[in-house]
Amino acid sequence: KQVQATMPDFVPSYPSVDYASMSAEKLAAYHDPSKDGTVYLFNNIVCPFGHRALWTAVEINAPFHVVEVSLKSKPASYSEMFNRYGTVPYLLDNGFAVYESAIIAQYLDFKFNNGELHRSNDPQAASLVQLAVAKFEAKPFYVFLRTGDAKAEAEVREILAELETIYTNHAKAYRDQGPYLLGANLSSAEINLVPFFFRFDVLLTHYHKVDVFTDIPHLKAALAAAVGRPAFQQTVREPQYYIDAYSTYVNPAPPVDS
């Protein structure tokens, strides 16, 4: 059974503004020192990479403000004024720029949450978290979604099987304590993995009629537990939103003859 978020109408529970709605002067002001400790997260709610940072910010109750950046019609000024890589997420903290989703999630956790999601005070638990994150690769999921190719499906299942082994064997001491990698406690393993699991569970089931979460009960349990968290629910849209958002990716328009 597919794990679903339940909100039919999404209203952000956090401060959020559309990048395209702001003047160049207002955008430039984001580089100024913050007067109240607020950090600015440039993000897009479709993107699983961006979700890592957004979920972390809500989960730990960080003082943040989202600037929503369109990926389909990305303003040229975004790369010119902010992230030279042109990607989301991107964080500004008192004028200091932080890049890349996993780094931003860690930065937020360390600054506002004493690094608890990353288990900064427990080297053994931290090593398990880092192992799970290191063994995840997003690209095969995108290839399988786009093509439906059997080889890509096999690669996806191989990645998930390896992660299931990590949850089952490497983190065996935690298995009777709860559904997450570290038992009852959410960690940055789920922060980094579940945004992808949630989307591809929805998308692969819809577009290719494939459930890649069969026969991996521990990952499936972690996914269900994470999706049920209030902070997760506040940071995603309903499944149909993602189905629609990825429709042109899965079914690209035919090339135009020149």
Buried (B, 14 or more C-beta within 10 A) or exposed (E): EEBBBEEEEBEBEBEBBEBEEBEEEEBEEBBEEBEEEBBBBBBBBBBBBBBBBBBBBBBBEBEBBBBBBBBEEBBEBBEEBBBEEBBBBBBBBEEEEBBBBBBBBBBBBBBBBEBBBBBBEBEEBBEBBBBBBEEBEBEBBBBBBBEBEEEBBEBBBEBBEBBBBBBBEBBEEBBEEBBBBBBEBBBBBBBBBBBBBBBBBBBBBBBBEBEBBEEBEBBBBBBBBBBEBEBBBBBBBBBEBBBEBBEEEBEEEEEEEE
